[in-house]
Amino acid sequence: MGGRKGRSLVVAAAQPGCVPYDVGENARTHAAVVRLADARIVAFPELSLTGYELDAAVVAADDPRLAPIVDACAETGSLALVGAPVRSDAGEHIAVLAVDGTGGSVAYHKMWLGDAESDRFTPGAAPAVLEVDGWRLGLAICKDTGIPQHASDTVALGIDVYVAGVLDSADDATIQDERARRVAADHHVWVAVASFAGSTGGGYERAAARSRIWSPDGVVVASANAATGGLARATLNRSG
């Protein structure tokens, strides 16, 4: 996924519908979104493969139920950043799985957990960066985006884009915008936020949706609406 930096990078932030606990069905929906997005990077919300069900079973990076996403990425040349609970030697984590046409891998463990999440999950130990076509993507999950240290530590690794999968209630929709604008303004990087839409479990009857992409100047360049299935898509360039 590395190599010389391209002049531009097409990124999409998706908010697909979700069937609680049903990884297979959700993977098929993710695959359809990947094909529709026509983007090099397709980001999905926190725990997008299971819904925000904190007792959902862990998902292995090589889980055969992810095959539809692998196939869609192989057809489109995309990298999908999907949300799932995973297990490591350190415990269980809320994570980002990076899925491309060759399979999946665990790319990042959420570092800053909510109170209920801490009852089960272990926080990640360090920020993470993925390099795709020479573009460096810093990864974040939900509460991470509200911790200035997370953005600072991630940016210190050298990034072009801060990519987050989040879940907020509709009543807290403005929080996403405030956090993303702060990251862009403080660090002059692109910011892409994939935000859950619809009902997601865990008491979230109506999620914030409105996935967006911000320029390094803090300007919204692409935005989805509040509907399930929305998509924000933009072509990022080096000049911002």
N, C-alpha and C positions, 0 to 999 in steps of 0.2 A: 504493500500500500504506500510505501515511501517513494522517494525519487525526487526529481527536479520539480520545483514548484511551478504549477500551471498558472497562466495569467488569470484564470477565473475558476471558481468552484461553485457548482449549483447545489444548494442546500434546501431541504424541505423539512418543515416541522409539522408533524401529523397529530391528529387527535381522533383516532378511530373509535368506533364503538367497541365495547368490551363485554364478554360473557364471563361472569365471575368464575374463577378457578379453571376455566376450560382453555388450557394452553393450545390444544389442537385447533379449536375453532378460532381463537384469537390469532394464531399464527397464519391461518388462511386469510383472515382479514388484513393482517399486516402485509402479507404477500400482495394482495390486491392493491393496497396503498402504495407499495413500492413500485409496482408497475404503472400506476396512475401518476405518481410524482415525477417520473422521468428526471431524477436528480442523482448526483453522485453520492450525496449523503442524505439519508432519510432518518430523522430523529423521532423517537416515540416517547410518550410520557413515562413517568415513574410507575414501575410494576405493570407495564402495559400488557404483558402476557397473561397475567393472573387477575388483574384488577387489584384495587387496594384492599386485599384480603390478607391480613397479617398472619393468618394461619395457613396460607397456601403452601403446598409442598414445594420444595426447592426444584429448580430446573437446571439440568446439566447443560453445559455449552454444546455437547454433542447429542442432545435429546433428539430422537428421530421425529418428534412432532414439529421441530423447527424446519423440516425439509421444505415446506412450501416457501418459506422466506429465503432459504438458500437458493432454491430454484429461481425465484423471482430476481434475486440479486445477480445470479449468473446470467440471466437473460438481459438485464438492464445495465450491468456494470455498477450497481449501487452497493453502498455499504449501509446496512440498517443498524441503528443503535436502539436496541429494545430493552425494556425494563423487566426484571425478573428477580425473584429471590434465589440465591445460590448458596452453595456450601464451599468452604475452604478449610484448610487445616486450623485456621484461627476461629472458626465458627460459621454461623450463617449470616448472610449479608443481603441488603438491598443493593442491586447491582445493575450495571449496564452490560449487556451482551453485545458484542460487535459481530454482526453476521454478514458475510459476503458470499460470493458464489462458490467458495470452497468449504464453508462451514462456519461454526461459531466459536467465539472465545470470550472469556470474561475480561472486560476492558477496564472496569472501575467498580469499587465498592464505596457506597455512600459513607461520607465521613461524619456528617452531623445529623444525628438521628432525633426524631421526635420522641416524646416521653413514652408513648405506647409502643413505638418501634423498638425502644431499648429493652423492653421486656423479653424480646426474642433475639433481636439481631445484634451483631457486633459491628462497631464502626470501622470503616476502612482506615488503613494506616497512613496513606499518603495520597496526594493528588495524582492524576493520571493524564497523559497526553497520548493521542493517536496521531500518527502522521499519515496523511492521505494525499497523494500526488504533490508532495512537498508542502502541503498546508498542515499546520499543527493545530489539532483540535483539543482543547481542554474540556474535560468532562465534569458534569455536576448533576446532582439529583436533589431537587426540591429544596429542603432547608439549607443545603450547602450554599445556595444562591443568596441567602440572607446573611451569610457570615463573611464580612469583608476579608478576613484572613484566608478563607478558602480561595477567593478570587485572586488575592495577592500571591498566595503560594503557587497557585496554578499558573498564573501569568509569569511567575519567576522561572518557570520551566521553558518559557518561550513559546507563546501560542499566537495564532491568528484569529481563532474563533473560540468562544466560550459556548459550549453546547450543553443545554440542560433539559432533562425530562422532569416535569413537575406535576403536582396535584395540589390545587387550591380550591376552596369553595367559591361559588359564584359571588358571594358577598365579599370575598377578599381578592377579587380580580385585579384591583389596582396595585396590589402588592407586587405582582409579577412585573408590571411595567416599571415600578419604582426601582426594583432590584436590578432589572436588566439595564435600565438607563444609567444607574450608578456604576455598574461594571464597565459599560461602554465608555462612560465619561472618565472614570478613574484610570482606565488602562488602555483606552483607544484600541479596542478589539471589536470585531463583529460578535454579536450575541444572538443565539438561536434558542428559543424556548418552545418545546413541545408540551402542551398543556392538556390534561385530560378533559374530555367533554362528557356530558351525560352523567349517569349514575355509575359510580365506580366501586362501591363497597366501602366498608369502614366508616359508615355514617355520612358519606358524601353523596347526598341525593342529587345534587346539581353542582357539577364541577365548573370551574371558571372558563375552560376552553380558551378561545382567542389566542391560539398559538401565534407567535410573532418572530420576526427577525429584525434586528436593529443594526444600523451601520455603526462604525467606530465613532461617529459623531453623536450617537444616541438617537438617531432618526429612525422611526419605524419604516422599513422598506417593503415589508410584506406582512399581512395579517389575515388570519382565518376568522370566521365569524363564531358565534356561540354554538353552532350546530355540531352534533356528532358527525364525524366524517370530514370535517373541514381540514384545510391544508394551507400552510403559508410556504411560499416558495420564492427564492431569490437567487440571483447570480451575484456572487461575491467577487470582488476584484481587489487587487493589491493596493490600489490607491484609495479604497474606501468609497 
